[in-house]
Amino acid sequence: MAAAPDTVLVTGATGGIGSAVAAAFAERGARVARHGHTRTPSAGGTGAAFAADLSTADGCAALAKDVVAWAGGAPFGYVHAAGVARDATLPNATEADWDATVGVHLSAAWRLVRAAGVAQGGFVVLIGSGAGAHGRAGQAAYATAKAGLVALAEALARELGPDGVRVNVVLPGPVETAMLAGLTPEARAALTANNALGRLNTPEAVADFVVQLASMGATSGQVFDLGSRVPGAW
């Protein structure tokens, strides 16, 4: 496998996927800027930890400024794994639910690429979801935000391509994280059946793919679905 890039920003590094991605890059020698919302993640190794509310423009700007100052310039790589879960059906959803969900999942990705930038020849990986292609009841904001990440990646891939910056989306599929802890056996079996590999993914497996994708110099503007095969699957 190719050597890890010098500096990588990983948002949502207190979550299952984000923390695994940060650890995977650190294990390969990268300096990792690990972001958390209100709980600062462990910096680990030669990395650094940052806390910021990515649902607001000010929070994104502050994180970008701090990371660039720490890194001594734009990071070589950026993985956007930050997310919030505020599911609600239309009559029960609030403006705050919508703004926070779309803000963290979608707007923050655009704001951070714009404010922090990515070094020439670097990469951006946005963690998406199958919900972006097949919206689920009660997840209008989440599905809209995840769908937006695909369009954002395609647009940024064209804009940043002349500088050699690659932008891709990874759909993790159903992953063994705290989000699935409350599933009934029936729901878990249904998710497992929807995965082409016949199992749930692990954060470590997703992280390994993200690290490999970071080294694929000829790949940009693509969406990678890690195992889902049935419409409506994660």
Secondary structure by P-SEA (a helix, b strand, c coil): ccccccbbbbcccccaaaaaaaaaaaaaccccbbbbccccccccccbbbbbbccccaaaaaaaaaaaaaaacccccccccccccccccccccccaaaaaaaaaaacaaaaaaaaacccccccbbbbbccccccccccccaaaaaaaaaaaaaaaaaaaaaccccbbbbccccccccccccccccaaaaaaaaaaccccccccaaaaaaaaaaaaaccccccccccccccccccc
